[in-house]
Structure formats: structure tokens, C-alpha cells
Amino acid sequence: MPAGGWLSRRGPSARGDRWALAVALGLVATSVLVGAALGWAGRPVHAPAAPLFGHVLPHLGVGTPLAIAIGLAVIRWGPAIAERLAWRPLLAVAWLSATAWTLALALVDGWQRGVAGRLTTQFEYLSEVPGVTDIPAMLRGFAGRILADSPDPWTTHVAGHPPGALLVFVGLDRIGLPGGGWAATFCVLVGCSAVTTVAITLRALGDEPAARVALPFLVLFPGAVWVGVSADGLFMGVAAAALALLATGLTRPSRLAVTLGGLFLALCAYLSYGLVLLILPAAAVLAIRARRIGLLVWAGLGAGLVVAAMTGLGFDWWQGYHLVKQRYYQGLASQRPYAYWIWANLAALTLSAGPAAAATLRHAAARVLTSRTPAVLLCLGAAAAIIAADLSGLSKAEVERIWLPFAIWLPAAASLLPATDRRGWLSLQATTALLINHLVLTSW
């Protein structure tokens, strides 16, 4: 780090990064103040800790010292280890470190409140698992229980997603891993695997140095606050695996990997309706491997298998999507002001992706015409998906977890940051996660 401290350098890059950080912090501060002011004025935004969904409640927990220790260790030694360690051992170390970081943050709220009980509330998936005794019958009747005024409606999260999400937890129960503890562990392990699959994607597309720079940022991803524990963390892991398979298959080339990439992308659409927007970061992968575009027929085959299976079993994705839009406005969404959340969502994203995301986006936008590297295109592809989701009006609040599958690609572009500033940005990422987890009692 140069004399005078982090971001003290002169020059357009340093000034631009300082402005990006100032804008990001200003956006968060403004969303907090405006959200509070609207509440005091009798026009609540229906998120008690706006722009986050939770309650402002400073607290410590058993995970506090562990989270601080992991954060300091990754900041101190992470970049050097990522640069020098052999690739496969590095991926294993990164996955274990991310898992430890995520669980430590969750344990700040305690085992029951922060881990085992998260997926067992009346709004969550596990509350519906005991009632699923016939999976084909459940799929055939799934759409008929989406609307809030339907006979025996699904709980909030089950109704708001395609049946794939519920099937995951039913499957865990069927193989002898019932209850919130096993479900939470599964979500964390799959969610944290995104650390490795994002890096694999960058390497497969020809930029191993960028993958190595990204790994410490991926380990200390502030969105880990919501990866531990929410189903959206699980979705993030599956989505990252889909893009990694697609990138790997187009690079080798491998028909099997491309087919699996298409299959996983379709699976994502049956986990969450919003994940159809993965087509935008997937398009970035295709832009980099345009000469292999003929292999896409195999991706289509993989996706078609999933669609055919789910449709054949009785679930019509389009019907479910149209009903979910109606259900969405039967709940809090009808009371949440679009004029506030259209920009406050981006403040929540800033907290989930971390302040470094503001700088990586700035660099990616500046370089897109001159340096279309994997980091640049994937960062911008994820940003495009986020903008589309934001403008849709179907993501008003709670995006700190809903957008996890896209948010993780923003700090993954850490190689775009000046090398002398990376440790400072990494410190900010860890600090953001620690402050959120200790000041806000998150709801998901």
C-alpha cells in the first residue's frame, strides 16, 4: 500500500474510485434516512431496517470472535495464498474458508436463531415439507395453491417460487436429513461452493490471474450474511455452477459439460422465477466463446430435459409465473412504494455485494469498449440482470438476498481494481459484513 494510505494516490483512477465509494456510501445513507423519514411521516416502506429487511438491534454472539478472526486472516494472508497455492488445493481452501466465514456470521445470531431455525418459520419451505406425501400430485396441484385466496394456499416463500425449491427440501427429508439444521447446512455448503465455481468460470474463460485475485473477495463476500442461511444462498450456488459448466464446456469443448450447463440453467428457473435473468451473464460467457456457439444446441437439450420433465409432471412454469405476479401484490409488495425501492434496492445491493462492487462496476463500464475480459463482461452481465430485476417492480425490498446469484459477480471482478488498493477494498468488504450482522437482526 503506498505511503499516505489506501486510496491516497493521485490520478484519475484513484479519484474515480473515491467517487464511486462516496456515491455508494451516500446511496446507503440516503436510503436509511429517507426510509426512516417516510416511516415517521406515516408512509412506511415496510422494511424495519430499510434498505435491509430486518430489525436494527446491535448484538454480539458466539460467532463474533470467529468471524473477526477469519476476516483478519483472509485480509492478511488471503491474497498471497491465492496467488501462490496450486489451483485445486486453493479451491478447497477457498470453499472451506467461505463456509467458515458464513457460519461464523450466522452464529452471531446463535445456532437456533441464526442457523437451524431460519428455514422453519411459518413463511419458509420446511413448514410445507410434512404435507408433501405425493410429489407428482403436489406438482399437478402446485399452481392451484399459489394465490393467497386459494383453498389451502402455500406459505409465502413456497408460493413465491416454482416447486423446485420445495422439492430440494422434500428431497433432503426423504433421504434422512430432516429439519432446519440439515437444511441450513445444505444451503450453506451449496451456497459457498459459488466461491469455487465463480473462480472456475473466470479460469475457464482464460483469466486465471483474475480468478486468483477474486478468491479472497469471494470468501469475504458480504452477501454471506444471507447465504447463511437462506434458500437464496442455495440458488446462488446452483446458478454459479450452471455458468461454470457452460464456460468449461465451451472452452474444452465438452458436449457433456455444455449439456449440464443448460440443464442447471433450467433448474435455476424452477428454483426461482427471477433466475431466468441468468440469460444475461450467460450471454457474457457466450460472447467470450462466440466461436463455440454451435455447441449451444447441447445446452438447449439439457434445458429441454428439465422443462419437459417438469411440464410432464404437471407444473406449467408460465402459469405459475403469472399467478406469482398476482400473489406478489396480494402481500406487502402492494404497500411498498416503487418510487422508494427502485433506488433503495441498489442501496441494499451495495451492502450485499459490498462497497468494492461500486468500484468494480466503474472499472468494468470504463473498459467495456477497450478490454472485454471475462471479469468485465461477467460483471456487466450480472449488472444488467440486476437492472432488469429492479425495473420489473417484482423486487421491492429483500433484494440483499434475492439478488445473491447476481451480486456475487460484482466483487468477483476485483482484478479490475488497482493492485495497490485491493487489500483496502477487501478490508471494507469484511467490515461491511461484520457491521451488518452485528447491527441488524436480519429476517432471512
CORRA-V790774 format. One record per residue. RES is the residue in three letters. OMEGA is omega in degrees with one decimal (NA if undefined). Layout:
# CORRA-V790774
res->[RES/RES]
omega->[OMEGA/OMEGA]
This chain:
# CORRA-V790774
res->[MET/PRO/ALA/GLY/GLY/TRP/LEU/SER/ARG/ARG/GLY/PRO/SER/ALA/ARG/GLY/ASP/ARG/TRP/ALA/LEU/ALA/VAL/ALA/LEU/GLY/LEU/VAL/ALA/THR/SER/VAL/LEU/VAL/GLY/ALA/ALA/LEU/GLY/TRP/ALA/GLY/ARG/PRO/VAL/HIS/ALA/PRO/ALA/ALA/PRO/LEU/PHE/GLY/HIS/VAL/LEU/PRO/HIS/LEU/GLY/VAL/GLY/THR/PRO/LEU/ALA/ILE/ALA/ILE/GLY/LEU/ALA/VAL/ILE/ARG/TRP/GLY/PRO/ALA/ILE/ALA/GLU/ARG/LEU/ALA/TRP/ARG/PRO/LEU/LEU/ALA/VAL/ALA/TRP/LEU/SER/ALA/THR/ALA/TRP/THR/LEU/ALA/LEU/ALA/LEU/VAL/ASP/GLY/TRP/GLN/ARG/GLY/VAL/ALA/GLY/ARG/LEU/THR/THR/GLN/PHE/GLU/TYR/LEU/SER/GLU/VAL/PRO/GLY/VAL/THR/ASP/ILE/PRO/ALA/MET/LEU/ARG/GLY/PHE/ALA/GLY/ARG/ILE/LEU/ALA/ASP/SER/PRO/ASP/PRO/TRP/THR/THR/HIS/VAL/ALA/GLY/HIS/PRO/PRO/GLY/ALA/LEU/LEU/VAL/PHE/VAL/GLY/LEU/ASP/ARG/ILE/GLY/LEU/PRO/GLY/GLY/GLY/TRP/ALA/ALA/THR/PHE/CYS/VAL/LEU/VAL/GLY/CYS/SER/ALA/VAL/THR/THR/VAL/ALA/ILE/THR/LEU/ARG/ALA/LEU/GLY/ASP/GLU/PRO/ALA/ALA/ARG/VAL/ALA/LEU/PRO/PHE/LEU/VAL/LEU/PHE/PRO/GLY/ALA/VAL/TRP/VAL/GLY/VAL/SER/ALA/ASP/GLY/LEU/PHE/MET/GLY/VAL/ALA/ALA/ALA/ALA/LEU/ALA/LEU/LEU/ALA/THR/GLY/LEU/THR/ARG/PRO/SER/ARG/LEU/ALA/VAL/THR/LEU/GLY/GLY/LEU/PHE/LEU/ALA/LEU/CYS/ALA/TYR/LEU/SER/TYR/GLY/LEU/VAL/LEU/LEU/ILE/LEU/PRO/ALA/ALA/ALA/VAL/LEU/ALA/ILE/ARG/ALA/ARG/ARG/ILE/GLY/LEU/LEU/VAL/TRP/ALA/GLY/LEU/GLY/ALA/GLY/LEU/VAL/VAL/ALA/ALA/MET/THR/GLY/LEU/GLY/PHE/ASP/TRP/TRP/GLN/GLY/TYR/HIS/LEU/VAL/LYS/GLN/ARG/TYR/TYR/GLN/GLY/LEU/ALA/SER/GLN/ARG/PRO/TYR/ALA/TYR/TRP/ILE/TRP/ALA/ASN/LEU/ALA/ALA/LEU/THR/LEU/SER/ALA/GLY/PRO/ALA/ALA/ALA/ALA/THR/LEU/ARG/HIS/ALA/ALA/ALA/ARG/VAL/LEU/THR/SER/ARG/THR/PRO/ALA/VAL/LEU/LEU/CYS/LEU/GLY/ALA/ALA/ALA/ALA/ILE/ILE/ALA/ALA/ASP/LEU/SER/GLY/LEU/SER/LYS/ALA/GLU/VAL/GLU/ARG/ILE/TRP/LEU/PRO/PHE/ALA/ILE/TRP/LEU/PRO/ALA/ALA/ALA/SER/LEU/LEU/PRO/ALA/THR/ASP/ARG/ARG/GLY/TRP/LEU/SER/LEU/GLN/ALA/THR/THR/ALA/LEU/LEU/ILE/ASN/HIS/LEU/VAL/LEU/THR/SER/TRP]
omega->[-175.3/177.4/179.9/173.9/-176.1/-179.5/176.9/-179.9/173.3/179.0/-176.4/-178.6/179.9/179.2/179.0/178.9/177.3/178.7/178.6/178.4/-179.8/178.5/-179.5/179.8/178.1/178.7/179.4/-178.5/-179.6/-179.8/177.3/-176.4/-179.2/177.8/178.5/-178.9/177.8/176.9/178.6/-179.4/179.7/178.7/-172.0/178.3/174.7/169.4/-169.7/179.5/-176.0/12.7/177.7/176.6/-176.7/179.4/177.0/-176.8/178.5/-178.3/173.5/179.2/-177.1/179.5/-174.4/-178.0/179.4/-179.8/178.8/-179.3/179.1/179.2/-179.9/-179.2/-179.7/177.8/-176.0/-171.6/-175.2/-178.2/-179.8/178.6/-179.7/-178.6/-167.4/-173.3/175.6/-167.2/-175.3/174.1/178.8/179.0/179.1/178.9/-179.3/-179.5/178.8/-179.9/179.1/178.5/178.6/178.4/-178.2/179.9/177.9/177.7/179.7/-176.8/170.9/177.9/-179.1/-177.3/-175.4/-177.7/-173.4/-175.6/-168.2/-175.1/-172.6/-174.0/-176.0/-178.0/-177.3/-179.6/-166.1/-171.7/-172.4/178.4/-178.9/-175.1/-178.3/-177.9/-179.7/-179.3/-178.9/-173.8/177.1/178.6/177.9/-179.1/179.6/-177.7/-173.2/-176.6/-178.3/-179.9/-176.9/-176.2/-176.5/-178.8/176.9/176.2/178.5/-178.1/175.3/172.1/-170.2/-174.3/177.4/179.6/-174.7/-178.2/171.3/-173.5/-179.8/-179.2/177.9/-178.6/178.0/-176.3/172.2/178.9/177.3/179.5/-176.9/-178.4/174.5/177.9/-175.1/170.0/-174.0/-178.9/178.4/-180.0/179.4/179.6/179.5/179.4/180.0/-178.1/179.4/179.8/-178.6/175.3/177.6/176.9/-178.7/-175.3/173.2/178.4/178.1/179.0/179.9/-180.0/-179.8/-179.3/170.7/-177.4/177.7/177.2/178.6/178.4/-179.2/176.6/-175.8/-169.2/177.3/177.1/177.7/178.1/-177.8/177.5/-180.0/177.0/175.2/175.5/-177.5/171.2/177.7/5.8/172.8/176.9/179.2/172.1/174.5/179.9/179.0/179.9/-179.8/-179.9/179.3/177.4/178.8/-179.1/178.0/178.1/179.4/-179.6/-179.7/-179.1/179.3/-177.7/-171.5/-7.9/-179.3/178.6/-179.5/-178.8/178.5/177.7/178.2/176.6/177.1/179.3/179.9/176.5/177.7/175.8/178.2/179.3/177.8/170.8/-179.3/-178.5/-176.6/-177.7/169.3/178.5/171.9/176.7/-178.2/172.5/175.4/177.0/176.3/176.4/-179.6/179.0/-179.4/-179.2/-174.2/-177.3/179.9/-172.5/178.2/179.2/-176.7/177.2/178.1/174.3/177.3/178.0/179.4/179.2/-178.7/178.2/179.9/-178.8/-179.3/-178.8/-177.8/178.8/179.5/179.0/171.1/179.6/177.9/-174.5/-177.1/176.9/178.4/-179.7/-179.6/177.8/179.0/176.6/176.3/179.9/-178.7/-178.3/170.2/-178.3/-176.5/-176.7/-179.3/-178.7/179.7/-174.6/179.1/-177.2/175.9/-171.0/179.4/176.2/178.0/172.6/-178.3/173.7/176.3/176.7/179.0/179.4/-179.2/179.9/179.5/-178.4/-179.8/-179.7/179.0/-179.4/179.8/176.5/177.9/-179.5/179.8/179.6/-178.7/-173.2/-169.9/-178.9/-174.9/-174.6/-176.1/178.7/176.7/-179.6/-179.3/-173.4/179.1/176.2/-178.7/175.8/177.0/178.6/178.2/177.8/179.4/179.6/178.8/178.8/-178.7/-177.5/-176.4/-176.1/178.9/175.7/177.9/-177.5/178.5/-178.3/176.6/174.7/-175.7/-177.0/179.9/-178.6/177.6/-174.6/-175.3/-179.3/-179.7/174.0/176.5/177.5/-176.9/178.8/178.1/-179.7/175.3/-175.2/-177.3/-176.5/-170.1/-179.3/176.8/177.0/178.9/177.4/177.8/178.5/-179.3/179.7/178.9/-179.7/-178.2/179.7/179.8/-173.9/-178.1/179.7/-176.0/171.5/-174.3/-174.0/-178.1/NA]
